[in-house]
């Protein structure tokens, strides 16, 4: 029996290579990017959420990898509140194909979780934007946390 591998692009808690390896991921490439999306911190201080802008100047950074389909459907989809049988407006995130750009300029299609605007609209505001597009940018993230607590 052949196990299907699924290409993924993750930008938040699912992007760390040590976790990806433990989950059976291969072909891990960090510092990849997706254009046409903006990243925000949920409530200004928590996990990342993204919004599609289709503006090529808007970029988010993350990790590309390939992982067994079972890990995606029984693991990641559950974590991200995605059910392909539900209408998109009822999911927390929806899994869509995006073009991922590698550091060497190569491009590949991969699955990415995109926030349901209806569920996260209160956090999709300029004050909560992670302007660098990198969830690990602690200066930006800490600025958001400090400002939201003032």
Secondary structure, 3 states (H helix, E strand, C coil): CCCCEEEEEECCCCCCHHHHHHCCCEEEEEEEEEECEEEEEHHHCCCEEEEECCCCCCEEEEEEEEEEHHHHHHHHHHHCCCCCCCCHHHCCEEEEEEEEECCCCCEEEEEEEEECHHHHHHHCCHHHECCCCCCCCHHHHHHHHHHHCC
